[in-house]
Amino acid sequence: MKRIALLAAAALAVTTVAAEAQHAPTRRKIVESITIDASPDKVWSVVGNPADAGWIENVTRGERQGSADKPIFRLTLKNGHVIVEETRKLDPERRSFAYYILESEVTDLPAKDYSAAISVQPEGTQARVEWRAAFYRGHPNNDPPPELNDENSEERVRAWVHASLENLKARLEKSGS
């Protein structure tokens, strides 16, 4: 009888742990890319200047702060909120830019511990821009509200990245600058 009670307790513990694991956030990873009818150097002149953030969806202004070796950028959104990001690596030779978001409202970007890298590569006479991001959902605890669960957070971040790349393409192909 004692053995059955111990087995039942062990089964309950395993079930409880498994149930909790289902609600824990998982690291989400997305990759979006676009081909732009412009030279890689022309595209990089925009992407490689994080203060020129007008092509990023919902951003009205970018502003550089911080030191030369640890640049911080404040992106002001249309609603007045701010996203603060730290440049982790800016490599003009490889046309790549990596950053980490230090501050943002989950209502604007439903993600926590967000890091990303954007690169520009030649594709014939055009440029291919790739944006890779990794993050956790906007609500880090168990049982998030539906709008901040894993799937909805990923969907909204992916839509934001996709719209930003479309904005970049439209800007560079329409105006040529």
C-alpha positions as CSV (number, residue, x, y, z in Angstrom):
1,M,0.0,0.0,0.0
2,K,2.8,2.3,0.9
3,R,4.5,1.6,-2.5
4,I,1.2,2.4,-4.4
5,A,1.0,5.7,-2.5
6,L,4.6,6.6,-3.4
7,L,4.0,5.7,-7.1
8,A,0.8,7.8,-7.1
9,A,2.7,10.7,-5.6
10,A,5.5,10.4,-8.2
11,A,3.0,10.2,-11.0
12,L,1.3,13.3,-9.7
13,A,4.6,15.2,-9.5
14,V,5.5,14.2,-13.1
15,T,2.1,15.3,-14.3
16,T,2.3,18.6,-12.5
17,V,5.8,19.4,-13.9
18,A,4.6,18.4,-17.4
19,A,1.6,20.7,-17.1
20,E,3.7,23.6,-15.9
21,A,6.2,23.0,-18.8
22,Q,3.4,23.4,-21.3
23,H,2.8,27.0,-20.1
24,A,6.4,28.1,-19.9
25,P,7.6,30.4,-22.6
26,T,9.7,29.0,-25.4
27,R,12.4,31.0,-27.3
28,R,10.9,32.0,-30.7
29,K,13.0,32.4,-33.8
30,I,11.9,34.1,-37.0
31,V,13.7,34.8,-40.3
32,E,12.3,37.1,-42.8
33,S,14.0,38.3,-46.0
34,I,13.3,40.4,-49.1
35,T,15.0,41.2,-52.3
36,I,15.4,44.8,-53.2
37,D,16.1,46.2,-56.6
38,A,19.0,48.4,-55.4
39,S,22.7,47.8,-54.9
40,P,23.7,46.2,-51.6
41,D,25.8,49.3,-50.8
42,K,22.7,51.6,-51.3
43,V,20.6,49.3,-49.1
44,W,23.3,49.1,-46.5
45,S,23.6,52.9,-46.4
46,V,20.1,52.8,-44.8
47,V,20.1,49.6,-42.9
48,G,23.6,50.2,-41.5
49,N,22.6,53.5,-40.0
50,P,20.3,52.6,-37.1
51,A,19.4,56.2,-36.5
52,D,17.8,56.2,-40.0
53,A,14.9,54.1,-38.7
54,G,12.0,55.7,-40.7
55,W,11.6,52.5,-42.7
56,I,10.9,50.4,-39.6
57,E,7.2,49.9,-39.2
58,N,5.5,52.3,-36.7
59,V,8.8,54.3,-36.1
60,T,8.7,58.0,-36.7
61,R,12.2,58.9,-35.5
62,G,15.6,57.3,-34.6
63,E,18.1,59.0,-32.3
64,R,21.6,57.9,-31.3
65,Q,22.7,57.9,-27.8
66,G,25.5,56.2,-25.8
67,S,29.2,56.0,-26.5
68,A,30.9,55.2,-29.8
69,D,31.8,51.7,-28.6
70,K,28.3,51.0,-27.1
71,P,25.8,52.9,-29.2
72,I,22.2,53.0,-28.0
73,F,19.3,54.0,-30.3
74,R,16.0,55.4,-29.2
75,L,13.2,54.7,-31.7
76,T,10.2,56.9,-31.2
77,L,6.9,55.2,-32.3
78,K,3.8,56.9,-33.8
79,N,2.1,56.6,-30.4
80,G,4.9,58.3,-28.6
81,H,6.3,55.2,-27.0
82,V,10.0,54.4,-27.3
83,I,12.0,51.3,-28.1
84,V,15.5,51.4,-26.8
85,E,18.0,49.2,-28.5
86,E,21.7,48.5,-28.0
87,T,23.9,47.8,-30.9
88,R,25.8,44.6,-30.3
89,K,27.7,44.5,-33.6
90,L,27.8,46.8,-36.6
91,D,30.0,45.3,-39.3
92,P,30.0,47.5,-42.5
93,E,32.4,45.1,-44.3
94,R,29.9,42.2,-43.9
95,R,26.9,44.5,-44.1
96,S,25.5,43.2,-40.9
97,F,24.0,44.8,-37.9
98,A,23.0,43.0,-34.6
99,Y,21.1,44.6,-31.7
100,Y,19.3,43.9,-28.5
101,I,16.2,45.6,-27.3
102,L,16.7,47.0,-23.8
103,E,13.2,48.6,-23.4
104,S,9.9,48.4,-25.1
105,E,6.2,48.2,-24.3
106,V,4.6,44.8,-24.9
107,T,1.7,46.6,-26.4
108,D,4.0,47.8,-29.2
109,L,6.3,44.8,-29.5
110,P,5.0,41.7,-27.6
111,A,8.5,40.2,-27.0
112,K,11.0,39.9,-24.1
113,D,14.7,39.3,-24.3
114,Y,14.6,40.3,-28.0
115,S,17.8,40.1,-30.1
116,A,18.1,40.4,-33.9
117,A,20.6,40.6,-36.7
118,I,20.0,42.3,-40.1
119,S,22.3,41.6,-43.0
120,V,22.5,42.8,-46.6
121,Q,24.0,40.5,-49.3
122,P,24.3,40.8,-53.0
123,E,21.9,38.8,-55.1
124,G,22.9,39.5,-58.7
125,T,22.6,43.3,-59.2
126,Q,20.1,43.5,-56.3
127,A,20.3,43.2,-52.6
128,R,18.9,40.5,-50.3
129,V,18.1,41.7,-46.8
130,E,17.6,39.1,-44.1
131,W,16.3,39.9,-40.6
132,R,16.7,37.2,-38.0
133,A,15.2,37.6,-34.6
134,A,15.0,35.6,-31.4
135,F,12.8,36.4,-28.4
136,Y,10.4,35.2,-25.7
137,R,6.7,36.0,-25.7
138,G,5.6,39.3,-24.2
139,H,4.3,37.7,-21.0
140,P,7.1,35.7,-19.4
141,N,5.0,33.9,-16.7
142,N,2.7,30.9,-17.1
143,D,-0.8,31.3,-18.4
144,P,-0.3,34.5,-20.5
145,P,-3.2,36.5,-21.9
146,P,-4.1,35.2,-25.4
147,E,-2.6,38.3,-27.1
148,L,0.8,37.6,-25.4
149,N,1.1,33.8,-25.8
150,D,3.9,32.2,-27.8
151,E,2.0,32.0,-31.1
152,N,0.4,35.5,-31.0
153,S,3.7,37.1,-29.9
154,E,5.5,35.4,-32.8
155,E,2.8,36.3,-35.3
156,R,2.9,40.0,-34.3
157,V,6.7,40.2,-34.3
158,R,6.9,38.5,-37.7
159,A,4.3,40.9,-39.1
160,W,6.3,43.9,-37.8
161,V,9.5,42.6,-39.3
162,H,7.8,41.8,-42.6
163,A,6.1,45.2,-42.8
164,S,9.5,46.9,-42.0
165,L,11.2,45.0,-44.8
166,E,8.4,46.0,-47.2
167,N,8.8,49.6,-46.1
168,L,12.5,49.4,-46.8
169,K,11.9,48.0,-50.3
170,A,9.3,50.6,-51.1
171,R,11.6,53.4,-49.9
172,L,14.6,52.3,-51.9
173,E,12.9,51.2,-55.1
174,K,10.6,54.2,-55.3
175,S,13.0,57.0,-54.5
176,G,16.3,55.3,-55.2
177,S,17.6,56.5,-51.9
